[in-house]
Amino acid sequence: MGDWIILAYVVFASAAFALAALLAEQHYRALPMLPAGKLPGAAPSVAVLIPARDEAANIERVVSTLRAQDYPNFTVTVIDDHSSDATAALAAGAGAAVLRLTVEPPPGWTGKCNACEQGARASSADWLLFTDADTAHAPGSLSAALAYAETYTLDALSLLLQQECRTFWERLILPLAYQQFFAVLRPAAPAFNGQYILIRRAVYERSGGFGAVRGRVMEDVALAERLDALGCRVTLLNAGGFASVRMYRDLPALLRGMTKTTFAAARDRGLAGWLLGGLTFLGVFTSVLIVYGLSTKSLLSIAGTGWIMLICTAGLLPWMRRFGVSSAYAALGLVGIVILWGVGLVSTFRALGGLGVRWKGRTIIEQRS
């Protein structure tokens, strides 16, 4: 391998990692923070709806934190989507109403979209809050969200939740995954986070709600795009300390979740090209550079690899702090990149090949209406 090739790649890779880090910082800091607040007048009714499938490990926590809200006019309902564990019983024991689904989702519907739609139909509240079973909510979160929505006459808002990272793999991969997400995020584009979506009932019904995006894996983004196309006022906010989520408890669950997310993202041809082109190039050639440097004891290759690692580490440090993770994990950023590269390749090939993904015991083959 010629020295000029090594130098060219080191310059390119360093610039790519630095640019991704700068864009991620810019886009993240542009996201408004949800402020504390309470409604000055009468409180509209809110139906809190939690779609849940085999969530026995999480359901008591989310129900208890929601029932502890200081908001005066709300209900909490768990939509049990054919759970094979004690989800329904634990939800009821924690004080939630439980809506049990007795038939599988209709053809063309994902399980989550169907559960959310059934929950919405069973409610008559003024506002609907869709939140996931693996979340936790501070007592003032619902009041703050409603106050913000009413103050700015929004039709819907969504919150980006604080990520809980407890295991080695969560701490290694999630900050990096979020950095990469914000690097490619278009700040002006409508976007929701499906872990927390608050929407006016009238707007939900007029837009078709989750029924209008029933076959989409990234139903949250699809719903935001639909509302925006209808001229609705929507926004995405940083929840700060108001709510948190722990999505994955071990490496297999994390890989399944990352595969589902990148599978849906890969349906966008531009992002599929980024996954296949950018990540493959960086992953393969950085690996080649490391192997070449170790096998030939090339000082240029070793120094180049060290420089790339330094750039990658520096870019990840702010994300480690945001996630409450030791800065030492930033030094392993290239390991996380290789893992995400592999997930991205698998997801992209499955998306382009129409193979779908497995999630919660079901195979999802995305359908777009």
TIMI-292319 format. One record per atom (N, C-alpha, C): x, y, z; residue in one letter. Coordinates in steps of 0.02 Angstrom, whole numbers, plus 50000, padded with zeros to 5 digits. Atoms other than C-alpha are relative to their C-alpha. Example, Ala and Ser with C-alpha at 12.3 -4.5 7.8 and 13.67 -1.06 7.14 Angstrom:
% TIMI-292319
500454994150000a;506154977550390a;500455006050000a;499584994149997s;506844994750357s;499615005550037s;
END
This chain:
% TIMI-292319
500434994050000m;500005000050000m;500445006250000m;499584994250006g;500795016349944g;499865005250054g;500084994949948d;501105030350068d;499475005249981d;500484994950021w;500065042349964w;499284997650009w;500675002749989i;498565030649974i;499815000450074i;500124999749928i;498735029550163i;499855007150021i;500114993049981l;498875048350180l;499335002649974l;500634997750028a;497405051450064a;499414997350040a;500555002849962y;496305039550161y;499955003050069y;500004997149933v;496825046350330v;499695007049998v;500284993350006v;496405063950272v;499244999649988v;500715000750016f;494735058350199f;499604997750061f;500365002849943a;494215047950350a;499975005050057a;499994995049946s;494735061450473s;499505005549985s;500484994750019a;493745074450376a;499284997650006a;500685002749996a;492225062950367a;499774999650073a;500195000649929f;492225059450555f;499925007050031f;500044993249972a;492545077850596a;499365003549975a;500614996950027l;491145083650480l;499374997150032l;500585003149967a;489925071050553a;499915002650071a;500034997549931a;490365076850729a;499755007250003a;500204993050001l;490155095250685l;499265000849982l;500704999750019l;488485092550598l;499554997550056l;500405002749945a;487845081950741a;499935005150056a;500034995049948e;488295095450867e;499545005849980e;500414994450023q;487495109150762q;499264998250001q;500705002050004h;485885099450734h;499714998750070h;500255001449933y;485745093750915y;499865006450039y;500074993849962r;486005111050987r;499435004449973r;500564996250029a;484685118050869a;499324997450024a;500635002949976l;483375106750950l;499785003650064l;500224996449940p;482335116951075p;499914995350059p;500095003849939m;482245111151255m;499305001350028m;500654999149969l;480555108051336l;500085003550067l;499954996549936p;480355120851476p;499464997450049p;500525001549950a;479405117951638a;499425004749990a;500584995750008g;477645124651635g;499364996450017g;500665002749986k;475835122351682k;499485004349965k;500534996450034l;474235127151594l;499695005250048l;500304994949956p;473525143551662p;499254999150010p;500735000749996g;471715138651629g;499794992850009g;500275006849994a;470645123051617a;500454995149963a;499565005150029a;471595107151580a;499594995449954a;500355004750046p;471005097651424p;500144992850020p;499915007149983s;470785078951444s;500544996949956s;499455003450036v;472245067851393v;499934992550011v;499965007349996a;472255049251354a;500724997949987a;499335002650008v;473965041751383v;499954992849978v;500085006550031l;474105026451271l;500694996749992l;499365003549999i;475495013551291i;499924993449961i;500015006450035p;475635000151155p;500534995450031p;499535004449965a;476454984951235a;499924992849976a;499985007150019r;476954967651177r;500594996850036r;499495003349960d;477914956551299d;500455005050035d;499644994849966e;478424971151408e;499964999350076e;500065001149928a;478314963051580a;500575003250039a;499434997249965a;480044969551624a;499955007550008a;500024992750001n;479554987651592n;499345003050022n;500664996849999i;477694990151608i;499825003150068i;500184997149935e;477554993251796e;500345006850009e;499654993649992r;478865007051790r;499655005649961r;500304994650040v;478055016751648v;499315001950027v;500674998449974v;476305015251721v;500055004050065v;499944996649935s;476845020651895s;500245007249991s;499764993150010t;477805035851830t;499475004449966t;500534996250032l;476345041051722l;499435001650048l;500534998949952r;475065038951860r;500205005250053r;499764995149952a;476155050451968a;500035007149971a;499984993350031q;475935065151848q;499595005050041q;500374994849964d;475385081651924d;499455003249958d;500534997550044y;474205084751778y;499324997650026y;500645001849966p;472375084751838p;499504996149959p;500545002650041n;471435077151691n;500264995149947n;499735004850047f;472125061251612f;499844992950021f;500075007149987t;471945042451598t;500604996449970t;499445004150025v;473245028851568v;499724993349978v;500245006350028t;472845014051455t;500584996349967t;499525004450033v;473984999751406v;499644995849948v;500295004150053i;473564991651239i;500434993849995i;499615006349998d;474134973651262d;499934996549932d;499995002750068d;474634967251090d;500214992650000d;499885007250001h;474524948351112h;500644998150037h;499405001849962s;475854947451246s;499964992850023s;499955006949976s;476454930151294s;500244999850072s;499784999849930d;477034936051466d;499465003550042d;500484997249952a;476214944851614a;499895007549991a;500074992850012t;476154962151534t;499325002750022t;500674997549985a;474274964251549a;499855000050075a;500145000549928a;474154958251729a;500415005050040a;499584995249964l;475614968951786l;499775007249987l;500254993350015a;474904984251697a;499385001550041a;500614999049960a;473224981951782a;500175000750074a;499804999649930g;474064979151949g;500325006750017g;499694993449989a;475014995551928a;499505005749995a;500524994950001g;473375004751902g;499785002549932g;500204997950066a;473195006251714a;499384996249976a;500515003750036a;471675001951612a;500354995949946a;499685004450049v;472074987651493v;499514998549944v;500385001850060l;471424985651317l;500364994149967l;499695006050029r;471774967951258r;499804999149927r;500145001350071l;471914965151071l;499924992549991l;500165007250005t;471144948451026t;500124997149931t;499845002550067v;471584947250841v;500665003149978v;499374997450027e;473204949550746e;499875006249958e;500094994150042p;473494965850652p;499754998249930p;500245001450069p;472574966850485p;500595000049951p;499464999950050p;473624963850329p;500195007249982p;499764993450017g;474704978850291g;500115004650060g;499904996049940w;474744985050471w;500594997250040w;499515002249950t;476254984550587t;499644999350067t;500315001049935g;475884978950764g;499925006450039g;500034993849960k;476284995750843k;499475004749972k;500514995650029c;475225005750720c;499304997650017c;500665002749985n;473754994150748n;499825001150073n;500134999049929a;473924994950938a;499855007350015a;500124992949988c;474035013950937c;499325002149973c;500644998350030e;472535015250821e;499424997450042e;500545002949958q;471475003650930q;499935004050065q;500034995949940g;471935013751083g;499675006749988g;500304993650017a;471465030050998a;499254999349991a;500725000950012r;469785023150944r;499624998850064r;500345001549937a;469395017551121a;499985006050048a;499964994249956s;469715034951192s;499605005849970s;500364994050022s;468735051251184s;500335006450025s;499664994249971a;470025063051261a;500165005249948a;499834994550044d;470475079951188d;500694999149968d;499315001250023w;472315075151172w;500174992750009w;499765006949996l;473155058451141l;500765000250009l;499285000749990l;474885054451210l;500184992749989l;499755006650015f;475705039251132f;500724999550028f;499335000849971t;477205033351234t;500174992750007t;499785007050001d;478225017351238d;500044997150070d;500005003549935a;478255004351375a;500665000350036a;499344999849968d;480125006351407d;500205007050021d;499854993149979t;479995024751455t;499855001050074t;500164997749932a;479935033651623a;499915007549998a;500214993150006h;479165050651656h;500035003650067h;499994995849940a;479505064351783a;499305002750013a;500694998149983p;477945070451875p;499745006049961p;500244994050034g;477875087151783g;500044999749925g;499885000450072s;478185080651608s;499385001249958s;500614999150039l;476385079751547l;499755007350004l;500204993049993s;475985097051617s;500445004549956s;499554995950040a;477525104351532a;499864999249926a;500145001250071a;477125096151365a;499355003349978a;500644996850018l;475305101951366l;500055007550001l;499934992749995a;475785119451421a;500365002749938a;499634997850059y;477035120851278y;499564999549938y;500425000950059a;475815113951150a;499455005249997a;500544995150000e;474405125551203e;500285007149992e;499704993350005t;475545140851222t;500175001749928t;499794998750070y;476195139051044y;499494997449950y;500565002450043t;474525132650974t;500234994649952t;499765005550041l;475335116650912l;499444994949991l;500455005650012d;474375102350836d;500294993550028d;499675006049973a;475655089550895a;500715001850019a;499294999449983l;477335088550980l;500274993250019l;499665006349983s;478595074851009s;500625001850040s;499424998849958l;479995073351135l;500554994949986l;499425004350003l;481735066351115l;500224998650071l;499905001849930l;482015056851277l;500734998750017l;499345001649975q;483555054751384q;500104992449996q;499865007250006q;484355037851346q;500354997450063q;499695003349942e;484765026351492e;500484994649974e;499495004750022c;486385016751462c;500304996750062c;499775003549941r;486825003451590r;500514994549985r;499525005350016t;487754989351502t;500565002749956t;499434998150041f;489404989851409f;499785001849929f;500194999050070w;488564988451239w;499565006149990w;500404993950004e;487285001951273e;500445006150002e;499554994249993r;488655013851327r;500455000949939r;499564999550058l;489725009851176l;499635002349938l;500324999150065i;488435010151037i;499495005649998i;500544995250004l;486985021451083l;500235007349991l;499784993150013p;487945038051097p;500245000949928p;499764999650069l;488775034350930l;499414999949951l;500585000450045a;487115029550849a;499635006649998a;500354993649999y;486315045750906y;500425005549967y;499584995150036q;487805055850846q;499904999449925q;500095001050072q;487625048050674q;499305002049977q;500684997950016f;485735050950677f;499975007649992f;500034992850004f;485965069450713f;500445002749944f;499574997750055a;487345070750583a;499625000349934a;500375000250063v;486125066150444v;499305003050007v;500654997049989l;484595074450522l;499945006549962l;500144993550032r;483835088350417r;499595004250049r;500344996249947p;483395101550547p;499315002749980p;500634997150021a;481985108950443a;499474994749985a;500475005350017a;481195092050407a;499574998150059a;500435002249945p;479695086550510p;500224993250026p;499795006449971a;480145072550631a;499674999150068a;500245001949934f;479375063650780f;500444994550027f;499715005749966n;480105051850907n;499434995950027n;500575004149983g;478885037450926g;499954998250073g;500035001449929q;479315035751110q;499575005050038q;500424995049967y;478305051451148y;499705004549946y;500364995950049i;477005059051030i;499355002450032i;500604996949972l;475675071051096l;499635003549943l;500364997550058i;474325075450969i;499275001550017i;500714998449990r;472625083950969r;499574994649967r;500435005250028r;471245071250942r;499715002149933r;500314997850062a;470405081650807a;500504999649942a;499485000350052v;472055082650712v;500174992849984v;499875007150012y;472375064150735y;499484997049954y;500545002850040e;470685059850662e;500015002949929e;499994996950067r;470825072350518r;500564997349957r;499425002450038s;472535065750468s;499974992549984s;500015007350007g;472045047450479g;500434996550051g;499605002849946g;473265045050622g;500464994349978g;499575005650016f;474225028850628f;499724995649945f;500295003750056g;473015021350504g;500275002449934g;499744997250062a;473735032950372a;500724997849987a;499305002250008v;475495026150402v;500074992850024v;500055006549968r;474985008550451r;500534994949980r;499515004950022g;476294999350349g;500725002250008g;499334997249995r;477795010050394r;500354997650063r;499605002149941v;479175003750509v;500175006150042v;499874993749964m;479685021550555m;499355004249997m;500664996850003e;477875026350585e;500015007050030e;499964993349969d;478385041350692d;500205005349949d;499784995350051v;479325050050552v;499465000849946v;500524999750051a;477965045550427a;499405004150023a;500564996149973l;476615052950541l;500175007450001l;499794993049999a;477605069050563a;499985003049930a;500004997650069e;477815070550375e;499285001049975e;500694999350021r;475955067750348r;499685006250030r;500294994249967l;475445080850475l;500285006549969l;499694994150030d;476685093250401d;499715001349931d;500294999250067a;475995090050226a;499295002850003a;500684997549992l;474255094050292l;499985007150029l;499964993249974g;474865110750359g;499945000450075g;500055000049927c;474825105750543c;500645002850031c;499434997249964r;475955114150670r;500284994650046r;499695005449963v;477145100950737v;500715002050019v;499324998549980t;478805101350829t;500304994150037t;499625005049962l;480145090150904l;500425003850050l;499644996749947l;480885095351072l;500454995150037l;499585004049956n;482265089151185n;499654999850068n;500375000749937a;481415082251341a;500425001850061a;499584998749942g;482925085651451g;499894994850054g;500105004749944g;482585078051622g;499284998050010g;500715001549990f;480705076251595f;499824992749987f;500165007050015a;480745058551524a;500624996449975a;499435004050021s;481955044451489s;499754993449972s;500175006450030v;481985027751400v;500604995450003v;499495005250006r;482955011651410r;499754994949949r;500265003950055m;482695003151243m;500244992850000m;499705006650009y;483864988251253y;500364997950064y;499705002549938r;484434977351398r;500604995449987r;499415004150016d;485734966651307d;500185001049927d;499754998950068l;486724965851145l;499534997349947l;500465002350052p;485514954751046p;499405004749990p;500564995450006a;484064966451085a;500225006549966a;499754993950030l;485124981451039l;500104999249925l;499885001250072l;485634973850872l;499344999349963l;500655000550033r;483824969350832r;499685006949992r;500284993350004g;483274987050872g;500355004349949g;499634996150049m;484664995050771m;499854997649929m;500165002750067t;484274983450625t;499335002549976t;500664997650019k;482444988350628k;500025007449979k;499974992850014t;482845006950632t;500375001449934t;499634998650061t;484165006550496t;499684996749939t;500385003050056f;483084994850391f;499515005149972f;500494995050023a;481725008150386a;500355005949967a;499644994450029a;482985021950354a;500294998449932a;499705002050063a;483765012050213a;499515000149942a;500494999550054r;482135012950116r;500065006649962r;499834993750033d;482655030750078d;500634998849959d;499435001950043r;483815028449929r;500625004050017r;499414996049983g;484935042749982g;500354997250061g;499695002649940l;485205035550155l;500274993049988l;499745006650017a;485405018050083a;500695000749968a;499354998850031g;486815025049976g;500515002050051g;499534998049947w;487585033050130w;500224993950041w;499835005949960l;487495016750226l;500484995549961l;499595004650039l;488205006150086l;500675003149980l;499404996850023g;489445018850022g;500455002550056g;499594996949949g;490035029050170g;500244995250053g;499805004449947l;490015016150308l;500434994249975l;499605005450027t;490685002350197t;500725002449987t;499344997450015f;492115013150138f;500415001150064f;499644998649938l;492585019150312l;500154993750039l;499895006149962g;492345002350394g;500524995449969g;499545004550033v;493264991950264v;500715002949999v;499334997350009f;494715003750234f;500345001550067f;499694999349935t;494985007750417t;500254993350026t;499785006749981s;495054989050451s;500624997949962s;499415001550041v;496274986850307v;500615003850026v;499454995949975l;497335001050375l;500284997250065l;499775002849936i;497404993250548i;500384993549989i;499675006450014v;497834975750482v;500675001249966v;499384998650036y;499124982850363y;500535002950046y;499524997049955g;499934993350497g;500294995050049g;499765005049952l;500044978750620l;500444994849967l;499635005450034s;500674966250491s;500675002449973s;499384997450030t;501984977450411t;500395004550047t;499704995349952k;502374988150563k;500135006849967k;499944993650033s;502115003150451s;499825005650049s;500124994649953l;502305018450561l;499485004849974l;500504995550029l;501275028750440l;499304997350010l;500655003049991s;499825016450448s;499785000350073s;500164999949929i;499905015250637i;499845007150023i;500134993149981a;500025034050657a;499355002549970a;500624997950033g;498615036650532g;499394997250036g;500555003049962t;497505024450626t;499895003650066t;500054996449937g;497905033250789g;499685006849991g;500294993450013w;497465050050712w;499254999549988w;500725001050012i;495795043650648i;499634998550065i;500315001549936m;495415036450819m;499955006250044m;500014993849961l;495855053150899l;499435004549978l;500544995950026i;494655062550785i;499324997150020i;500635003349982c;493285049750815c;499855000750074c;500084999349928t;493565050351003t;499795007050020t;500164993149984a;493515069251011a;499285001749982a;500694998650021g;491885069750915g;499484996750043g;500495003749960l;491065057151030l;499965002450072l;499984998049930l;491545065151196l;499375003750023l;500614996749977p;490035077051203p;499414995350007p;500565004749998w;488865062451169w;500054995350059w;499915004049941m;489615052051306m;499765003850062m;500234995949943r;489295066351428r;499245000450001r;500734999450003r;487505068351368r;499664993650023r;500295006449983f;487185049851394f;500224997650069f;499765002049934g;488025049451565g;500484994249998g;499535005650011v;489365037651498v;500715002450010v;499304998349991s;491205037551545s;500325001949934s;499664997850060s;492295046751420s;500454994649971s;499575005350025a;493365031151407a;499684996249942a;500345003650054y;492045023451294y;500105003449932y;499904996550063a;492385036851164a;500614997449963a;499405002750031a;494085029051133a;499864993649961a;500195006250036l;493185013351072l;499515001549943l;500484998050050g;492195023150944g;500054996049936g;499925003850062l;492935013650797l;499694993050005l;500325006549990v;492314997250872v;499255000749989v;500714998750011g;490565004550879g;499835001249928g;500114998650071i;490725010650700i;499984993549960i;500005006450035v;491164993150640v;499354996350012v;500645003349985i;489624986250730i;499435003249962i;500534996550036l;488484999550657l;500074999049925l;499895001350071w;489274996850487w;499694993249981w;500295006550014g;488804978450495g;499245000050003g;500734999549995v;487044982350553v;499725003749940v;500234996250057g;486864995250416g;499994996049936g;499975004150060l;487404983150281l;499444994849999l;500535005149996v;486224969450340v;499325003249988v;500644996750007s;484774981650354s;499885002449929s;500074997450067t;485094989450185t;499854994549950t;500125005650046f;485184972850093f;499304997150011f;500675002749986r;483594966850181r;499475004849972r;500494995250025a;482694982950135a;499974999949924a;499994999950074l;483254983149954l;499764993449971l;500225006550024g;482884964549939g;499294998250019g;500695001349981g;481134966050013g;499924994450050g;500025005649954l;481544953650151l;499675001650067l;500304998149936g;480854963550298g;500464998850059g;499625001049939v;481434962750478v;499564996550052v;500365003149945r;480954952650632r;499985004750059r;500074995749941w;480274962450779w;499414997650042w;500525002349953k;479304956650931k;499654993749975k;500285006350022g;479064939550854g;499625000349934g;500344999350064r;478354946250690r;500495002249946r;499604997750057t;479104948750518t;499655006049970t;500284993950027i;478834966450456i;500305001249931i;499794998050067i;478914969850269i;499655006749986i;500294993350003e;478664988450252e;499585001049938e;500454998350055q;477214994350146q;499845007450003q;500134992950004r;476945012150089r;499385001249959r;500624998650036s;475235018550040s;500095006249956s;
END
